[in-house]
Every structure is written in C-alpha cells, then in structure tokens.
Amino acid sequence: MKKACVIGWPIEHSRSPLIHNYWLKKHGINAIYEKKAVEPENVARFIAGLALSEFVGCNVTIPHKESAFQAVAETDKIARRLGAVNTVYVRNGKVCGTNTDGEGFIASLRQQHPDVSLQGNTATVIGAGGAAKAIIGALIDEGVTRIGIINRTRERILGLQEQFGSQIIEINETAAEQALATSDLLVNTTSLGMEGGTALALDMRYLKPGALVADIIYAPLETALLTKAKERGHPVLGGLRMLLHQAVRGFELWFGVKPEVTKELYDLVAADVQKAKRT
Ligand SMILES: NC(=O)c1ccc[n+]([C@@H]2O[C@H](COP(=O)([O-])OP(=O)(O)OC[C@H]3O[C@@H](n4cnc5c(N)ncnc54)[C@H](OP(=O)(O)O)[C@@H]3O)[C@@H](O)[C@H]2O)c1
C-alpha cells in the first residue's frame, strides 16, 4: 500500500491527515496518509531515506521547512525563491522539494472571490516570515505592483526588499494610514490573532473601502481582524481555505489525481478546528 505523511515537531495539531485521507477515500485510492513526529536532528535522514522507503512523499510543517529544503536532492524555482519546502515527492529515484503555500493562498482567493483581479493592485502584508515570503512571491507573480510590509522586525522587511526589489515598501507607523488607504488587499501573515494568543492591533478606519481582507490563520476560523473587516463592509478570506488548497499539488504528485477543495471538505476540517477549540 502507498503511504504519504506530514512531518513536523510537534505534529499532533496537523490537519493534513484529515485532508489527504478524505481525498484518498473520495478517489478510492488504496493508500494511507499519516502524521510523523520527526525530531529536528532526524529531518535530513528521514527525507534522504524517502527514495528507498514505503513513502511516496511527505508534507513538511513547522519547524522543518528550511531544513527540508537543504535535505532534498532537487528543488524547483519556487522552493529556491523561498529557501523552504512544504511538499516532498520522489521522481526517478530522486527526492524533490517544492513549496505550495503561495499557490494555496492564490487558489483560495480565486475560489472564494472569483471576481477579484490582482493585476496592477497594491497590497499590504502584515508579517515578513516564511508564509509572508510565499504570499508576496505569489502576489508578484499575479501582477500585484506594490506591496507594503508591516513587521515588528525591520531587518526582515529589508531582506524582502533585497530579494523582491523596489515593489516592496517598508511601512512604519507613520506611513500606515496612507498605505492602508491605497491598498486593494490586506493580508495578515503573522501568528497574531491565533486562538488563545495575542491579538493583532490594527486601526482599520483608514483601509480603502472595498479592500479585500485576508488572514492566513485558521484557528479561529474567523479571526478578530476578519470580524472587524466584515463589520466595515470588506470582503474577507480566512486561512482554512489556503490550508486546503496548498495540499492539492502534493496529493496530485503522489497519487496522480488532482483533488478538489469542496464545501464538504471545508466543512469537515472546519468542524475539526471548532472541536479542538471546545476541548
Ligand atoms: N493557512 C495556511 O495554510 C498557513 C500556511 C502557512 C502558515 N500559516 C500561519 O501563518 C503564521 C505565520 O507562519 P510563518 O511560517 O510565516 O511563521 P514565521 O516565519 O515564524 O513568521 C512569523 C511572523 O509573525 C510575526 N510575529 C510573531 N509573533 C509576533 C508578535 N508577538 N508580535 C508581532 N509580530 C509577531 C513575526 O514577526 P518578526 O519578524 O518580528 O518575528 C513574523 O513576521 C502562523 O500562524 C502559521 O500557522 C498558515
């Protein structure tokens, strides 16, 4: 029987098995997708060993995305741009790595808001970590021309400017009002707003009317940022849809079928997120 898995440390919280096992059942594929807790010092060995193992590949989650990038034998352009891998697969006996976070975000946006066009748009991204980099790269590929970044650590914004060039604008406190007033899209990519964590403090009064507000956090399903945005009449996008869409390419690479992100799947994983909140 074919096997795939998600590796992380810790890994208990991962929803990837729920997603992939749903698709395996849906498509009648005789395979299993598991969670594997892999300690940081064992990541390189685990990934190098995939070529000769029972696994057709794996997803990689926190904190292993960068070490997985180092460990795979081949990477594609997207993985190299990010220096991080979230999807590993075996091709012609070689362990290959890619990153699907950026395409997951764009696909989720297209599914939820099919009429939105990003071409020529201006965006504001809060955060400058790994997920921010994936989303910034994808937004540039989609034709977004200016991306303002708000982040606690300034050096990380400068790093993004160095990598992506003059399209990346540093937004400090004094420039925030003007940046928000001209943004078509606002995305929170920080962990601020997560269940039980620190909230994201952002004055939404200045945000351009009608701007789309996205949060990649999915627990809670609707963050305080999205609730506030909805109250002000903005269209919104939650993070769960991105999680589902980033899983699509891995499944296709491992099992040869492109799965769909259906309402049934969304509801299944959303119910699991809600259940975890209650327990
Ligand atoms: N929906 C999805 O499919 C999906 C995919 C990937 C990630 N995510 C979520 O996205 C979030 C970020 O992930 P990541 O991989 O980008 O993590 P990361 O590389 O560690 O980046 C974390 C970001 O959050 C900021 N941050 C963290 N704590 C903060 C605080 N107390 N005050 C201000 N800023 C703070 C960091 O700012 P500094 O630079 O100042 O440290 C940085 O910009 C996580 O919640 C993760 O679960 C969701």
The ligand as an ORCA input file, in Angstrom:
! r2SCAN-3c Opt
* xyz 0 1
  N      -3.345     28.847      6.291
  C      -2.242     28.266      5.909
  O      -2.230     27.389      5.031
  C      -0.924     28.672      6.527
  C       0.296     28.340      5.886
  C       1.493     28.741      6.477
  C       1.470     29.454      7.681
  N       0.277     29.740      8.274
  C       0.226     30.512      9.543
  O       0.896     31.746      9.337
  C       1.513     32.193     10.530
  C       2.975     32.566     10.248
  O       3.690     31.428      9.810
  P       5.208     31.567      9.282
  O       5.606     30.201      8.840
  O       5.354     32.709      8.362
  O       5.979     31.910     10.663
  P       7.349     32.742     10.826
  O       8.232     32.553      9.661
  O       7.826     32.386     12.184
  O       6.867     34.292     10.839
  C       6.070     34.774     11.900
  C       5.651     36.218     11.607
  O       4.793     36.644     12.675
  C       5.378     37.766     13.347
  N       5.100     37.681     14.792
  C       5.093     36.560     15.538
  N       4.814     36.878     16.830
  C       4.658     38.224     16.872
  C       4.366     39.161     17.899
  N       4.176     38.765     19.164
  N       4.266     40.469     17.594
  C       4.457     40.885     16.306
  N       4.740     40.059     15.278
  C       4.843     38.740     15.560
  C       6.855     37.686     13.042
  O       7.440     38.948     13.213
  P       9.050     39.089     13.432
  O       9.660     39.032     12.066
  O       9.183     40.406     14.091
  O       9.450     37.933     14.313
  C       6.813     37.217     11.580
  O       6.505     38.275     10.728
  C       1.334     31.049     11.536
  O       0.232     31.384     12.371
  C       1.005     29.850     10.671
  O       0.215     28.892     11.343
  C      -0.918     29.384      7.720
*
